[in-house]
Amino acid sequence: MSNGKTVLLIGASRGLGLGLAGELARRGWQVIATARDPSKATELTALAASTGRIEIEKLDVDDVGQLEALAARLASRPLDVLFVNAGISGPRDQSVADLSRVDVAQVMWTNALSPVRIAGRLQPQVAAGGTVAFMSSLLGSIAGNTSGGFELYRISKASLNMLARGFAATAGKDKNLVVLNLHPGWVRTDMGGPQAPVGVEESVRGLADVLEARRDAGHHYLDYQGRELPW
Ligand SMILES: NC(=O)c1ccc[n+]([C@@H]2O[C@H](COP(=O)([O-])OP(=O)(O)OC[C@H]3O[C@@H](n4cnc5c(N)ncnc54)[C@H](OP(=O)(O)O)[C@@H]3O)[C@@H](O)[C@H]2O)c1
C-alpha cells in the first residue's frame, strides 16, 4: 500500500542505490530513481516493472545541463525526501604522493561538489520538514581516521560532510530540513567488493529505517543502524 510519500533517489542503477529503490518501493514510497544511462539500467527497469512504484529519470550527477533538465521535468513534483547516493571510489592507489590532478578533480567533483549542488538546485521541491540525505562514509570521518589509506576517497567524503553542513545551516535551516550524512556499512557491491561483511539487503533495510525514523531537523552523521558517528 502507498504511504503517500515521494523520494527522489539519485544514482540507482546498481549497488546500494538499486537496493534502496527496491526497499523504499516495497515500503510504499513512490520512488523517482535516476540512472546515468537508463537504457543500461536493466535491473532498475525490471524492478520498476515488478513494483509499479518506481519512475526512472536520467542524470549524470556531474552534468549541470542534465540537472537543469531534471529540475524542469520534476518542477511540479513535491518531494518528501531527496537522497543523493551516487559516488565513486577513485583510483586504486590513493597515496598523496601518487595521485593525479585529474583523479583528484573527478572524485572531489562527483562525491562532494555534485551532491550538494544537486541538493541546492532541487531543495525548493523538498517539503518543509522533509529530508535531504547524502551517502557519505565512515571514511569521511576525520575523528575516525586512525589508520590512513584511501586518502582521496576520504577527503571527498569529509568534504561532502562539510558542504552538507553548510547546506544544513542555510537552506536546511530555513526549511527545517532533516539533513543526513549516512554511512551504509562496508557493503558487498561493486565498490565495496566481495569481502565486505554487510549485504545490500541488510544495509538498505537499516538505511530506510533511519530515513523513516529521524524526523528531527538539523544535520546528523549516522550509520545504517542509526548510530551517531564522530565527525
Ligand atoms: N559499498 C560500500 O561499502 C560503501 C561504503 C561507504 C559508502 N558507500 C557509498 O555508497 C554509495 C553507493 O555505493 P555502492 O557501493 O552502491 O557503489 P557502486 O556499486 O559502485 O554504485 C555506484 C552508483 O553510483 C552511480 N554513479 C557514479 N558516478 C555517477 C555519476 N557521475 N552520475 C550518476 N551516477 C553515478 C553509479 O552509476 P553507473 O551505474 O552509471 O556507474 C552507481 O549507480 C556511494 O556514494 C559510496 O561512496 C559505499
The ligand as a Gaussian input file, in Angstrom:
#p B3LYP/6-31G(d) Opt

LIG

0 1
 N       29.838000      -0.194000      -0.676000
 C       30.359000       0.308000       0.426000
 O       30.955000      -0.418000       1.246000
 C       30.207000       1.775000       0.749000
 C       30.670000       2.214000       1.999000
 C       30.534000       3.556000       2.339000
 C       29.926000       4.425000       1.444000
 N       29.493000       3.971000       0.217000
 C       28.859000       4.954000      -0.671000
 O       27.591000       4.460000      -1.070000
 C       27.251000       4.979000      -2.377000
 C       26.867000       3.838000      -3.286000
 O       27.980000       2.952000      -3.351000
 P       27.880000       1.466000      -3.937000
 O       28.675000       0.616000      -3.035000
 O       26.487000       1.106000      -4.277000
 O       28.745000       1.681000      -5.276000
 P       28.579000       1.080000      -6.749000
 O       28.022000      -0.294000      -6.709000
 O       29.891000       1.336000      -7.398000
 O       27.445000       2.042000      -7.407000
 C       27.733000       3.399000      -7.583000
 C       26.486000       4.090000      -8.107000
 O       26.793000       5.485000      -8.289000
 C       26.465000       5.824000      -9.636000
 N       27.308000       6.898000     -10.155000
 C       28.656000       7.019000     -10.086000
 N       29.044000       8.124000     -10.727000
 C       27.920000       8.717000     -11.220000
 C       27.670000       9.887000     -11.978000
 N       28.659000      10.703000     -12.392000
 N       26.383000      10.182000     -12.274000
 C       25.381000       9.386000     -11.881000
 N       25.550000       8.253000     -11.175000
 C       26.813000       7.924000     -10.859000
 C       26.677000       4.540000     -10.425000
 O       26.032000       4.647000     -11.674000
 P       26.590000       3.878000     -13.005000
 O       25.984000       2.512000     -12.964000
 O       26.104000       4.718000     -14.144000
 O       28.085000       3.849000     -12.911000
 C       26.040000       3.541000      -9.460000
 O       24.640000       3.569000      -9.536000
 C       28.481000       5.773000      -2.837000
 O       28.293000       7.145000      -2.569000
 C       29.591000       5.206000      -1.973000
 O       30.673000       6.120000      -1.815000
 C       29.615000       2.668000      -0.144000

